[in-house]
Amino acid sequence: MSALQKSPAAIAPHATDAPDNAPTLPQTLLAHARTHPNALAQRAKRRGVWRCYTWSDVFDQVRLIALGASALGLARGDTAVVIGENEPEHFWALYAVQSLGAKAVSVYPDATADELHYLCEDSKARFIFAQDQEQVDKALAILDRLPGLGGVAYWDDSGMWSYQHPRLHSFDSLTAAGRDLDAREPQRYADEVATGHADDLALLSYTSGTTSKPKGVMISHRWLRDNALRMTSALPLRPGMEYLSYTPLAWITEQLLGVTLGLTVPLVVNFPEGPDQVLPNLRELAPHMALFGPRQWENIASTIEARMLDASWLARRVYRWGVRIGHDVHVARLEGRPAPLLSKLLLPLAEALALHPVRDQFGFIRAEIAVSGGTAMAPDVFRLFHALGVPLRNIYGCSEFGIIAGHRGQRYDLETVGPLLTVAPGFGAPLEWRIEPDGELLLRGGTGFLGYWGQPAKTAERLRDGWYASGDAVRPTERGEIVFLDRVEHQVRLANGHAYPPQFLETRLRFSPFIKDVMVLGDATRPWVGALINIDMAVTSGWAEERRISFSTFTDLSQRPEVRALVREEIRRINALLPEGSRIARFANFPKELDPDEGELTRTRKLRREFLETRYRMLIDGLYAGATDIPCEIAITYQDGRRSMLHATVIANDVEEARRA
């Protein structure tokens, strides 16, 4: 089967976005600093106090950082790496690099020194901007192995008083060098910015590397503008909206939303005090817009459910009743169904007693736009948030091609990721899709795919007669919307020829507050579907303590009969939604938490399946051999670098008493 779809007629772009002379991001920043210098641009919480930055403040910092880096040798066409959390300085460094006509690479703050070395080496980085002592230690560990690196600049000097290295600079010394250069050449920065062109590379956005080494996707300023406008066509954005920047900047979606739309709409971009303060700061700010990946939305949903488990029986009853009323009204409206009259009459009471308090507790009291970007998410998660009164919607795309589809309007199908989005005039042809016989989605239109940095052969693999081959397996609906199924290479058939959707099972099981990660098993050599479950230690331990179930370690808790029975019931609930041949027949709980530092997960918490299959081969073989007690030996690495072996007996479980042979 094949299908061809086009996006709807294009809308007019913003006046400043005329594609023939679309400004670069630094050119837009310069325009804001000139036209409304005292307007609020960014806000960051430091030591318990929110610090505000106007457009003039941001511009001054970016200008001095850019000139300081230029004085140290960063030039047009070079690459600079930025590693750290979402903080104003991370944004300033990005804009500063782009001001000089260089391109930036944002790196996950928990990347290892080896991962940082690979990205610097592959991108031919000339400079590193690092957040703090932890990131500086990684940079210094690789500095001598990369003679092309001109220097490292850090913005948080806590604990850095004793650090001495000829290529290490504080932001204070960097901006001081910028002031000196500005005094000698006062027109230098304006000239550098004016030289910028829409087709200059702004970013290298590295893929997650689930099946091979990460590849740097080339991203131009024009590409960013095109995709930002596509998002504008789907989301009811308006200038001055408050936005909390939390999603890692190494992910292209945050580069589009916080970095690009933050400038072009513009938004007021807020930064939490730290990763562990996101939920408290979210509640304190109550921003108009929130973007999280599916895993973060699932975690918030699990946190809500977990808190309800700890609440009194009366609070739980009121919450469940309120969510049911909210579901009757809000989800019915979303799906185009009439809401029951009684539920509509009871909604104000449900709002007062349950829905409004929950939204207030989690910072969604002013939420007008709530976006999930990335892979598919269980419709149950969407329905929960809509029942609570949070208008959660999907945006779907990929690092290479950009934002492709999204929910828009007041009604949309939660099983889909929406229809194709609109390309503004002059940014390319309307988006088109074609679906290959194997279900793979092919795309063209807009600014398209610009290629992988330094890898023409890999780039050619993605192009097929003028179409970009996404690698995603999808199906169209009668309304012309996209249903994301899985990656093409992850479509799985069992030994009996029955095809089943691993991601469907995994996303829906992760909705359980007790399940953090799931790896579904079963291929052409296996007769039935199995699963390995990574329990959520925080939630499950609380559940166990409440019931006075004793345990000592994660391993002990994961193998307790009560916990295994709890997981079994969660699997049975999802199995009921599937045909018999696609149901999970046996499962086992991982004896340790999955850890990105041990290569078990990517930095975005995607499973490294091939690695996991090798690492847990004994457990998988025992599961399919019908064993009950399976001995496992697993090499583990502690945070201080020490290595050891975990010896554990893992108990395999039948989901039903009469499972498939």
Disulfide bonds with the S-S distance in Angstrom:
none
